[in-house]
Amino acid sequence: MATGWFLVQYVTTVGGIGHATRVLHIDQHTPAIVAAGGSWAEIEVLGNHALVKVRQLSEAQLAPLGQIYSRLPAIPLNTTLSELTTGQKQALRDRVEALGYTSQEITAALGVELGQVTLRQLLRFIASRRRKPRFDIPTQSVVLDGPDVVPESVDLFEERFPD
């Protein structure tokens, strides 16, 4: 069985005034994932996204999720990203920037060349901070302008939710 790491966006549904629910878009796939013998868990990260780990599915079952969500490289956590092409590494860097990290932050934490870091180091960086959400009553929307919050560490997450 395989494991997949994905960047998945939160979606918001609004019931009554001041009653918003944020759920991960992947939640709609939970019945199919569970029926196939799999499960998933998440770490909220920057940019109204979560780092989602889906486990105990075959590559064939994970592939459709990769068509919907940004799948991170399907390599062991302690493997460097050196096997990725230059284009794949740039796309990955661009994806991390799109979450809200600056190019300077990425370079300071991971260096200029992503091929020199492991998938685990990349995940640790992605999960290094997030913004605390709040519900804005006038606009009936969730706003991510709160203080920075440190999410659960990837290492503790891995202990709690192993392959």
QUIHUHU-V219189 format. One record per residue. RES is the residue in one small letter. SS is DSSP state (H for helix, E for strand, C for the rest). Layout:
# QUIHUHU-V219189
RES/SS
RES/SS
This chain:
# QUIHUHU-V219189
m/C
a/E
t/E
g/E
w/E
f/E
l/E
v/E
q/E
y/E
v/E
t/E
t/E
v/E
g/C
g/C
i/C
g/C
h/C
a/E
t/E
r/E
v/E
l/E
h/H
i/H
d/H
q/H
h/H
t/H
p/H
a/H
i/H
v/H
a/H
a/C
g/C
g/C
s/E
w/E
a/E
e/E
i/E
e/E
v/E
l/C
g/C
n/C
h/E
a/E
l/E
v/E
k/E
v/E
r/E
q/E
l/E
s/C
e/H
a/H
q/H
l/H
a/H
p/H
l/H
g/H
q/H
i/H
y/C
s/E
r/E
l/C
p/C
a/C
i/C
p/C
l/C
n/C
t/C
t/E
l/H
s/H
e/H
l/C
t/C
t/H
g/H
q/H
k/H
q/H
a/H
l/H
r/H
d/H
r/H
v/H
e/H
a/H
l/C
g/C
y/C
t/C
s/H
q/H
e/H
i/H
t/H
a/H
a/H
l/H
g/C
v/C
e/C
l/H
g/H
q/H
v/C
t/E
l/H
r/H
q/H
l/H
l/H
r/H
f/H
i/H
a/C
s/C
r/C
r/E
r/E
k/C
p/C
r/E
f/E
d/E
i/C
p/C
t/C
q/C
s/E
v/E
v/E
l/C
d/C
g/C
p/C
d/E
v/E
v/C
p/C
e/C
s/C
v/H
d/H
l/H
f/H
e/H
e/H
r/H
f/C
p/C
d/C
